Amino acid sequence: QVQLVESGGGLVQPGGSLRLSCAASGFTFSTYAMGWYRHTVGKVRELVASISDTGSVTNYADSVKGRFTISRDNAKNTVFLQMNSLKPEDTAVYSCYAFTGYHNWGQGTQVTVSS
């Protein structure tokens, strides 16, 4: 059974940083690309960043390019999202995603950017 468990969210001031983690289990983590999505009530879910199975290829939404960095540790079955220079519009629930032939989502972690 696939499990994705996010952590690291919280309240941060504009300009601050957070690092999200997603611990994966139940599948061969090192052979699948991974992604981070975010969702705010009333808005369409947005793919923020994705990373290939080896970590050699990454992609970012235009809204976060230059501020967010996705990475992974295949030895620890974990994917990370380093978020710098956070803005109020980054406020959302951030969820980890893996497509293993089925869509798999974590429960999400709340990120709130506010002064």
C-alpha positions in Angstrom: 0.0 0.0 0.0 1.4 3.3 -1.1 1.8 5.9 1.7 3.1 9.5 1.3 3.5 11.4 4.6 4.3 15.1 4.4 5.8 17.2 7.2 7.5 20.6 7.6 4.6 23.0 7.0 3.8 25.9 9.3 3.4 29.6 9.6 6.2 31.8 8.2 6.6 35.5 7.6 7.0 36.8 4.0 10.5 36.4 2.8 11.0 33.4 5.1 11.9 29.8 4.3 10.4 26.4 4.9 11.6 22.9 4.0 8.9 20.3 3.3 9.6 16.5 3.5 7.6 13.6 2.1 8.3 10.1 3.4 7.3 7.4 0.9 6.6 3.7 1.4 4.8 0.8 -0.3 6.5 1.1 -3.7 9.9 1.2 -5.2 10.5 4.9 -4.6 13.8 5.1 -6.6 12.0 4.1 -9.9 9.3 6.7 -9.9 9.2 10.5 -10.5 7.7 12.5 -7.7 5.9 15.8 -7.5 4.7 18.5 -5.1 1.3 20.0 -5.7 -0.4 22.8 -3.8 -4.1 23.6 -3.4 -6.0 26.6 -2.0 -9.8 26.7 -1.6 -11.4 28.2 -4.7 -8.3 27.6 -6.9 -7.2 24.8 -9.2 -4.6 22.5 -7.8 -1.2 23.5 -9.1 1.8 21.3 -9.8 4.6 23.2 -8.1 7.6 21.0 -8.8 8.5 17.6 -10.1 11.6 15.5 -10.1 12.7 12.4 -12.1 13.4 9.0 -10.5 17.2 9.7 -10.4 16.8 13.4 -9.5 18.6 14.5 -12.6 15.6 16.3 -14.1 13.5 18.8 -12.3 10.7 21.1 -13.4 9.0 24.1 -11.7 5.9 26.2 -12.1 6.7 29.7 -13.3 5.3 31.1 -10.1 8.1 29.4 -8.0 11.1 29.3 -10.3 14.2 30.6 -8.6 12.6 30.3 -5.1 11.7 26.6 -4.7 14.0 23.6 -5.0 12.9 20.0 -5.2 15.2 17.2 -4.3 15.1 13.6 -3.3 17.1 11.0 -1.2 16.4 7.6 -2.7 18.3 5.9 0.1 15.7 7.4 2.6 12.7 7.2 0.3 12.1 10.9 0.8 11.4 13.9 -1.4 12.0 17.5 -0.3 10.8 20.9 -1.2 12.9 23.8 -0.1 10.9 27.0 -0.3 12.7 30.3 0.0 11.6 33.9 -0.4 8.1 32.9 0.5 5.2 35.2 -0.4 1.6 35.4 0.9 0.4 33.9 -2.4 2.4 30.7 -1.6 -0.1 30.0 1.2 -1.7 26.6 0.5 -1.9 23.0 1.4 1.1 21.2 -0.1 0.8 17.6 -1.1 3.3 15.0 -2.2 2.3 13.0 -5.4 3.4 9.8 -7.0 2.0 8.1 -10.1 2.6 4.4 -9.8 0.0 3.4 -12.4 -2.4 4.9 -9.9 -2.6 8.5 -8.6 -1.2 8.7 -5.0 -1.4 11.7 -2.8 -0.3 12.5 0.7 -2.6 14.1 3.3 -0.9 17.4 2.8 0.8 20.0 5.0 -0.4 23.5 5.5 1.9 26.4 4.6 0.8 29.8 5.7 2.8 32.9 4.7 1.7 35.9 6.7 3.0 38.8 8.8 
